[in-house]
């Protein structure tokens, strides 16, 4: 994982683009590529601010998906 270079992750049959902004350790931007709005997603910063592993990213994505309204495809 290189800062500023997005990579793809598959979680529970959904596809996401994940990126780490340069100079912001532990900060991630996650875009839901297979959702109803391909620009929709979320960001988070780990505490303490340090890179996280795949398991933590998957957990954050699952938490996001659990909050999405299935009718709108967005968090209400």
Steps between C-alpha positions, in 0.01 A plus 500: 500500500652827385361839602303673223471178297148360533451126515190284476349287771212252480290469817184291518452510122545876474795683341677796658787731404720584798763773514726655761566874464867594506612646832198375695604178674212270583252695283304309236249600233267218394276525192221245446545413132208254473251705700212695345713820500854419382633817668358408844721380780659603825826593663658414829816543703636230725575575864786536554555631145698215345451269202248220559487149358252337266288366786447848645412640157250220443348565843462873421338417164258253660406762760432746217287246311300419815392866519390531135127515436430227241226712339715810444851357496610776738537545873190680621 
